[in-house]
């Protein structure tokens, strides 16, 4: 937090928390008919547990009866579809308004309670996934070696690397939490993201080798090499892996929103399902229908894995590069900062961008030039602490100014 572009000093009539103050930018930003009339709200000195509603958003909430009436309206074709879309719109709007009006302290406490309540489920998901991945790696490696099917080798490669990925990502997650601030001043929020990128490149390289081997098999296959045998035991082994992955997929799906680690595991289990299913089919078809289906299936599986990891790596690169947060989060933080205290007269800018799996928030607030240094510092510090307690916000920086006519901060002259 910093205070710039103003000479802050003690005045004979300092503005203290607890007074009534005009939140001018709220009136101008939300009321097109505003002509300068003051809109005063009671000072809150930081949010409590009572909803703050200077814009009367509560009155915009549509009653459930009205939404149900829309759904029950008679109509056909586009008319019925339009009614459903309108009802869905109002439901989303109601949820958005309630989310805005809910005090930040309540958001924080709810997130903490949800995290505590789901701690055991998350631990089960992580440990069960690791144990199952270790066993399935052995099982699928046996299937590939016993059948010498390139399709099953493709599934085995993905399976063998899963336990190592679990170990590395879990280690990086813990390392990120306990990162030494002297060595890593920005924290360890990016550790797991970097681990995902490195692992993605590794998976891509291994699957490229498999593609080359499959192409070589297609190119050098002789006329007398068509006696591929159907290895039932190998197919059963991969089938067991498929069933296990499906069970883990369902379990992780139910709690994926409660942990970034479980989200990664769910995506991994989801991606393994079509890979294993296709491996079983192409291996069996290569033995019973045509020999070339097996190496061709291996190529398709490897390409699917590479494509999946390319998308994942690209997404993680945007997190490392500091991609802006979704509009919903920007709107939420903007509204909460505007209504945090009546001493905040305007917001100059609000920036929220990715810092690995979490976000960094930068907020420029405007206060009256006569505000004392102590008051401006205490309010900015309180806002910063409150923002950092929100789920998903790793760090927050609050800058205090007395006007908005200056050039944007950190903009270099070129």
C-alpha positions as CSV (number, residue, x, y, z in Angstrom):
1,X,0.0,0.0,0.0
2,X,1.3,3.5,-0.8
3,X,0.0,7.0,-0.6
4,X,1.0,9.3,-3.5
5,X,0.3,12.5,-5.3
6,X,-0.8,14.3,-2.2
7,X,0.7,16.0,0.8
8,X,-1.1,14.3,3.7
9,X,-0.9,16.2,7.0
10,X,-2.9,16.7,10.1
11,X,-5.6,19.2,9.8
12,X,-7.7,21.1,12.3
13,X,-10.8,19.2,11.1
14,X,-9.7,15.7,10.1
15,X,-12.1,13.3,8.6
16,X,-12.5,10.4,10.9
17,X,-14.1,7.0,10.6
18,X,-17.7,7.2,11.8
19,X,-18.8,10.3,10.0
20,X,-21.3,10.6,7.1
21,X,-19.7,11.0,3.7
22,X,-20.7,11.2,0.1
23,X,-19.8,8.2,-2.1
24,X,-20.0,10.3,-5.2
25,X,-18.7,7.9,-7.7
26,X,-21.4,5.3,-6.8
27,X,-24.0,7.8,-7.6
28,X,-22.5,8.8,-10.9
29,X,-21.6,5.3,-12.0
30,X,-25.0,3.8,-11.4
31,X,-27.5,6.6,-11.8
32,X,-27.5,8.2,-15.2
33,X,-29.9,10.9,-14.0
34,X,-27.5,12.0,-11.3
35,X,-27.0,15.7,-11.3
36,X,-24.6,16.2,-8.4
37,X,-27.0,15.7,-5.6
38,X,-25.2,14.1,-2.7
39,X,-25.9,10.5,-1.8
40,X,-24.8,9.8,1.7
41,X,-24.4,6.5,3.4
42,X,-23.5,5.7,6.9
43,X,-19.9,5.1,7.6
44,X,-19.0,1.5,8.2
45,X,-15.3,1.7,8.8
46,X,-14.9,-1.7,7.0
47,X,-17.6,-4.2,6.5
48,X,-19.4,-6.0,9.3
49,X,-22.0,-8.7,9.0
50,X,-24.8,-6.4,8.0
51,X,-25.3,-6.1,4.2
52,X,-24.5,-2.7,2.7
53,X,-26.8,-1.7,-0.1
54,X,-26.3,2.0,-1.1
55,X,-27.6,1.2,-4.7
56,X,-30.8,-0.5,-3.4
57,X,-29.8,-3.7,-5.2
58,X,-32.0,-5.7,-2.8
59,X,-35.1,-4.2,-4.5
60,X,-34.0,-5.6,-7.9
61,X,-34.2,-9.2,-6.7
62,X,-37.0,-11.0,-8.5
63,X,-39.4,-13.1,-6.3
64,X,-39.3,-16.8,-6.8
65,X,-43.0,-16.7,-7.6
66,X,-42.4,-14.4,-10.5
67,X,-39.7,-16.7,-11.9
68,X,-41.9,-19.8,-11.5
69,X,-44.7,-17.9,-13.3
70,X,-42.3,-17.4,-16.3
71,X,-41.5,-21.1,-16.3
72,X,-45.2,-22.1,-16.2
73,X,-46.3,-19.8,-19.0
74,X,-47.8,-21.6,-21.8
75,X,-46.0,-21.4,-25.1
76,X,-44.5,-23.3,-27.9
77,X,-41.2,-23.3,-29.7
78,X,-39.2,-20.0,-29.4
79,X,-41.7,-18.6,-26.9
80,X,-41.2,-21.4,-24.4
81,X,-37.5,-21.3,-24.9
82,X,-37.5,-17.5,-24.4
83,X,-39.4,-17.9,-21.1
84,X,-36.9,-20.4,-19.8
85,X,-34.0,-18.2,-20.8
86,X,-35.6,-15.2,-19.1
87,X,-36.2,-17.2,-15.9
88,X,-32.6,-18.4,-16.0
89,X,-31.4,-14.8,-16.4
90,X,-33.4,-13.6,-13.4
91,X,-32.1,-16.6,-11.3
92,X,-28.5,-15.7,-12.2
93,X,-29.2,-12.0,-11.5
94,X,-30.6,-12.8,-8.1
95,X,-27.6,-14.9,-7.2
96,X,-25.3,-12.2,-8.4
97,X,-27.0,-9.5,-6.3
98,X,-27.0,-11.7,-3.2
99,X,-23.4,-12.4,-3.7
100,X,-22.6,-8.7,-3.9
101,X,-24.7,-7.8,-0.9
102,X,-23.1,-10.6,1.2
103,X,-20.4,-9.0,3.5
104,X,-16.9,-10.1,2.7
105,X,-16.5,-11.5,6.2
106,X,-19.3,-13.9,5.5
107,X,-17.7,-14.9,2.2
108,X,-14.5,-15.6,4.1
109,X,-16.2,-17.6,6.9
110,X,-18.2,-19.6,4.4
111,X,-15.1,-20.5,2.4
112,X,-13.3,-21.5,5.6
113,X,-16.2,-23.6,6.8
114,X,-16.5,-25.3,3.4
115,X,-12.8,-26.0,3.4
116,X,-12.9,-27.5,6.9
117,X,-16.0,-29.6,6.0
118,X,-14.4,-31.0,2.8
119,X,-10.9,-31.5,4.2
120,X,-11.4,-35.2,4.8
121,X,-13.0,-35.7,1.3
122,X,-10.2,-33.9,-0.3
123,X,-7.6,-36.0,1.5
124,X,-9.4,-39.2,0.5
125,X,-9.5,-38.1,-3.2
126,X,-5.7,-37.3,-3.2
127,X,-4.6,-40.4,-1.4
128,X,-7.0,-42.7,-3.2
129,X,-5.9,-41.3,-6.6
130,X,-2.3,-41.8,-5.7
131,X,-2.7,-45.4,-4.5
132,X,-4.9,-46.4,-7.4
133,X,-2.5,-44.7,-9.9
134,X,0.4,-46.7,-8.5
135,X,-1.5,-50.0,-8.8
136,X,-2.9,-49.2,-12.2
137,X,0.5,-48.2,-13.5
138,X,1.8,-51.7,-12.7
139,X,-1.4,-53.3,-14.1
140,X,-1.3,-51.4,-17.4
141,X,2.5,-51.8,-17.8
142,X,1.9,-55.6,-17.5
143,X,-0.9,-55.4,-20.2
144,X,1.4,-53.5,-22.6
145,X,4.5,-55.8,-22.1
146,X,2.5,-59.0,-22.3
147,X,0.6,-58.1,-25.4
148,X,3.2,-55.8,-27.1
149,X,0.2,-53.8,-28.3
150,X,1.2,-50.3,-29.3
151,X,-2.3,-49.0,-28.3
152,X,-1.9,-50.5,-24.8
153,X,1.6,-49.0,-24.6
154,X,0.0,-45.6,-25.3
155,X,-2.3,-46.1,-22.3
156,X,0.5,-47.5,-20.2
157,X,2.7,-44.4,-20.7
158,X,0.0,-42.1,-19.5
159,X,-0.7,-44.4,-16.5
160,X,2.9,-44.9,-15.5
161,X,3.5,-41.1,-15.3
162,X,0.4,-40.4,-13.2
163,X,1.9,-41.5,-9.8
164,X,5.0,-39.4,-10.4
165,X,2.8,-36.4,-11.4
166,X,0.8,-36.9,-8.2
167,X,3.9,-36.9,-6.0
168,X,5.5,-33.9,-7.7
169,X,2.4,-31.7,-7.8
170,X,1.6,-32.6,-4.1
171,X,5.2,-31.7,-3.2
172,X,5.0,-28.4,-5.1
173,X,1.6,-27.6,-3.5
174,X,3.1,-28.0,0.0
175,X,6.3,-26.2,-1.0
176,X,4.2,-23.3,-2.3
177,X,2.4,-23.0,1.0
178,X,5.6,-23.0,3.1
179,X,7.7,-21.0,0.7
180,X,10.5,-19.0,2.4
181,X,9.5,-15.3,2.0
182,X,13.1,-14.3,1.9
183,X,13.9,-16.6,-1.0
184,X,10.5,-16.2,-2.7
185,X,9.1,-12.7,-1.9
186,X,6.1,-13.2,-4.1
187,X,5.2,-16.5,-2.4
188,X,4.9,-20.0,-3.9
189,X,1.5,-19.7,-5.6
190,X,3.1,-20.4,-9.0
191,X,5.0,-23.5,-8.0
192,X,2.2,-25.9,-8.8
193,X,1.4,-24.1,-12.1
194,X,5.1,-24.4,-13.2
195,X,5.0,-28.1,-12.2
196,X,2.0,-28.7,-14.5
197,X,3.7,-26.9,-17.4
198,X,6.9,-29.0,-17.0
199,X,4.9,-32.2,-16.7
200,X,2.9,-31.3,-19.8
201,X,6.1,-30.9,-21.9
202,X,7.4,-34.3,-20.5
203,X,4.1,-36.0,-21.5
204,X,4.2,-34.5,-24.9
205,X,7.8,-35.6,-25.5
206,X,7.1,-39.2,-24.5
207,X,4.0,-39.5,-26.6
208,X,5.9,-38.1,-29.6
209,X,8.3,-41.0,-29.2
210,X,5.4,-43.4,-29.3
211,X,4.0,-41.7,-32.4
212,X,7.4,-42.2,-34.2
213,X,7.5,-45.8,-33.1
214,X,3.9,-46.4,-34.4
215,X,4.7,-44.8,-37.7
216,X,7.8,-47.0,-38.0
217,X,5.6,-50.1,-37.3
218,X,3.2,-49.1,-40.0
219,X,6.0,-48.4,-42.5
220,X,8.0,-51.6,-41.9
221,X,5.2,-54.1,-41.4
222,X,5.7,-57.2,-43.5
223,X,3.1,-59.4,-45.2
224,X,3.8,-62.3,-42.8
225,X,3.2,-60.3,-39.6
226,X,-0.6,-60.3,-39.6
227,X,-0.9,-63.0,-36.9
228,X,-1.6,-60.6,-34.0
229,X,-3.1,-62.5,-31.0
230,X,-5.9,-61.2,-28.8
231,X,-4.6,-61.0,-25.2
232,X,-7.7,-61.3,-23.1
233,X,-5.7,-60.8,-19.8
234,X,-4.2,-57.6,-21.1
235,X,-7.6,-56.2,-22.2
236,X,-9.1,-57.2,-18.8
237,X,-6.3,-55.4,-17.0
238,X,-6.9,-52.2,-18.9
239,X,-10.7,-52.7,-18.4
240,X,-10.1,-52.8,-14.6
241,X,-8.1,-49.5,-15.0
242,X,-11.0,-48.0,-16.9
243,X,-13.5,-48.9,-14.3
244,X,-11.3,-47.6,-11.5
245,X,-10.6,-44.3,-13.3
246,X,-14.4,-43.9,-13.8
247,X,-15.0,-44.4,-10.1
248,X,-12.3,-41.8,-9.2
249,X,-13.7,-39.5,-11.8
250,X,-17.1,-39.5,-10.2
251,X,-15.8,-39.0,-6.7
252,X,-13.5,-36.2,-7.7
253,X,-16.2,-34.5,-9.8
254,X,-18.4,-34.2,-6.7
255,X,-15.7,-32.2,-4.8
256,X,-13.6,-30.7,-7.5
257,X,-14.7,-27.1,-6.7
258,X,-13.4,-27.4,-3.2
259,X,-9.7,-27.9,-4.0
260,X,-7.4,-27.0,-6.9
261,X,-5.6,-30.3,-6.4
262,X,-8.8,-32.3,-6.7
263,X,-9.6,-30.3,-9.8
264,X,-6.3,-31.4,-11.4
265,X,-7.0,-35.0,-10.4
266,X,-10.5,-34.9,-11.8
267,X,-9.2,-33.6,-15.2
268,X,-6.6,-36.4,-15.2
269,X,-9.2,-39.1,-14.5
270,X,-11.5,-37.6,-17.1
271,X,-8.8,-37.6,-19.8
272,X,-7.8,-41.2,-19.0
273,X,-11.3,-42.5,-19.6
274,X,-11.4,-42.1,-23.4
275,X,-7.7,-43.0,-23.7
276,X,-8.2,-46.4,-21.9
277,X,-11.4,-47.1,-23.8
278,X,-9.8,-46.4,-27.1
279,X,-6.8,-48.5,-26.2
280,X,-9.0,-51.5,-25.5
281,X,-10.9,-51.1,-28.7
282,X,-7.9,-50.5,-31.0
283,X,-5.9,-53.3,-29.5
284,X,-8.7,-55.8,-29.9
285,X,-9.5,-54.6,-33.4
286,X,-5.9,-54.8,-34.4
287,X,-5.9,-58.5,-33.4
288,X,-9.3,-59.4,-34.9
289,X,-10.0,-57.1,-37.8
290,X,-6.8,-55.5,-39.2
291,X,-3.2,-55.3,-37.9
292,X,-2.8,-51.6,-38.7
293,X,-5.6,-50.5,-36.4
294,X,-3.4,-51.1,-33.4
295,X,-0.5,-48.8,-34.3
296,X,-3.0,-46.3,-35.8
297,X,-4.9,-46.4,-32.5
298,X,-1.6,-45.7,-30.6
299,X,-1.0,-42.7,-32.9
300,X,-4.5,-41.4,-32.2
301,X,-4.2,-41.9,-28.5
302,X,-0.8,-40.2,-28.3
303,X,-2.2,-37.3,-30.4
304,X,-5.2,-37.0,-28.0
305,X,-2.9,-36.9,-25.0
306,X,-0.6,-34.3,-26.6
307,X,-3.6,-32.2,-27.6
308,X,-5.0,-32.4,-24.1
309,X,-1.7,-31.4,-22.5
310,X,-1.1,-28.6,-25.0
311,X,-4.4,-27.0,-24.0
312,X,-3.6,-27.5,-20.3
313,X,-0.1,-26.0,-20.7
314,X,-1.5,-23.0,-22.7
315,X,-4.0,-22.3,-19.9
316,X,-1.3,-22.5,-17.3
317,X,0.9,-20.2,-19.3
318,X,-1.8,-17.6,-19.1
319,X,-1.9,-18.0,-15.3
320,X,1.9,-17.5,-15.2
321,X,1.6,-14.5,-17.5
322,X,-0.9,-12.8,-15.2
323,X,-4.2,-13.2,-17.1
324,X,-7.0,-10.9,-15.9
325,X,-9.6,-12.4,-13.6
326,X,-13.1,-13.2,-14.8
327,X,-15.6,-10.3,-15.0
328,X,-17.6,-11.7,-12.1
329,X,-14.7,-11.5,-9.7
330,X,-13.7,-8.0,-11.0
331,X,-17.3,-6.8,-10.5
332,X,-17.5,-8.3,-7.0
333,X,-14.2,-6.8,-5.8
334,X,-15.1,-3.4,-7.4
335,X,-18.4,-3.2,-5.7
336,X,-17.0,-4.3,-2.3
337,X,-14.3,-1.7,-2.5
338,X,-16.7,1.0,-3.4
339,X,-18.9,0.2,-0.5
340,X,-16.1,-0.6,2.0
341,X,-16.2,2.8,3.6
342,X,-17.8,6.2,2.9
343,X,-14.3,7.8,3.2
344,X,-13.6,6.2,-0.2
345,X,-15.0,8.8,-2.6
346,X,-14.0,7.0,-5.9
347,X,-12.2,4.1,-7.3
348,X,-9.4,5.0,-9.8
349,X,-8.8,1.4,-11.0
350,X,-9.3,-2.2,-10.0
351,X,-7.0,-4.9,-11.4
352,X,-7.1,-8.6,-10.6
353,X,-4.8,-10.9,-12.4
354,X,-3.6,-14.5,-12.0
355,X,-0.7,-15.4,-9.8
356,X,-0.5,-19.1,-10.5
357,X,-3.6,-20.8,-9.1
358,X,-4.6,-17.7,-7.1
359,X,-5.0,-14.0,-7.9
360,X,-3.4,-10.7,-7.0
361,X,-5.7,-7.7,-6.6
362,X,-4.5,-4.1,-7.1
363,X,-7.0,-1.4,-6.1
364,X,-6.5,2.4,-6.4
365,X,-8.9,4.2,-4.1
366,X,-9.5,8.0,-3.9
367,X,-10.0,9.9,-0.7
368,X,-10.3,13.6,0.1
369,X,-7.0,15.5,0.2
370,X,-7.7,16.6,3.8
371,X,-7.7,13.0,5.0
372,X,-5.0,12.4,7.6
373,X,-2.2,10.0,6.9
374,X,-3.3,7.8,9.8
375,X,-6.8,7.6,8.6
376,X,-5.9,6.9,5.0
377,X,-3.3,4.3,6.0
378,X,-5.6,2.5,8.4
379,X,-8.5,2.3,6.0
380,X,-6.3,1.1,3.1
381,X,-4.6,-1.5,5.4
382,X,-8.0,-2.7,6.5
383,X,-9.2,-3.0,2.9
384,X,-6.1,-4.9,2.0
385,X,-6.4,-7.3,4.8
386,X,-10.1,-7.9,4.0
387,X,-9.4,-8.6,0.4
388,X,-6.6,-11.0,1.2
389,X,-9.0,-13.1,3.3
390,X,-11.3,-13.6,0.3
391,X,-11.0,-17.1,-1.3
392,X,-8.8,-17.0,-4.4
393,X,-7.0,-13.7,-3.5
394,X,-3.4,-14.5,-2.7
395,X,-2.3,-10.9,-2.3
396,X,-3.9,-7.4,-2.4
397,X,-2.3,-4.0,-2.9
398,X,-4.2,-0.9,-2.1
399,X,-3.0,2.5,-3.4
400,X,-4.5,5.8,-2.0
401,X,-4.8,8.9,-4.1
402,X,-6.7,12.2,-3.9
403,X,-7.7,12.6,-7.5
404,X,-8.1,10.7,-10.8
405,X,-6.7,13.1,-13.3
406,X,-3.2,11.7,-13.3
407,X,-1.7,9.3,-15.9
408,X,-2.2,5.6,-15.1
409,X,0.3,4.2,-12.6
410,X,3.2,2.1,-13.9
411,X,2.7,3.3,-17.5
412,X,6.1,3.9,-19.0
413,X,6.6,6.8,-21.4
414,X,7.7,5.4,-24.8
